[in-house]
């Protein structure tokens, strides 16, 4: 089974105020077994847009 990672989860990895234990668990699983995960086509644009606004 392939799991889809959404931008909102990944952003929690980078924004200190948004940390969440479940997001950290997803990160650990992505590091351990990256082949189990995929991202939507617009993923990079969504993450970049939010990070740019926080700048």
ZIGI-V310961 format. One record per helix or strand of 2 or more residues. SS is the DSSP state (hx for helix, st for strand). FROM is the first residue (numbers start at 0). TO is the last residue. Records with the same first field share a line. If there is no record, write none. Layout:
BEGIN
SS: FROM-TO ; FROM-TO
END
This chain:
BEGIN
st: 2-4 ; 36-38
hx: 6-13 ; 15-17 ; 20-31 ; 33-35 ; 42-53
END
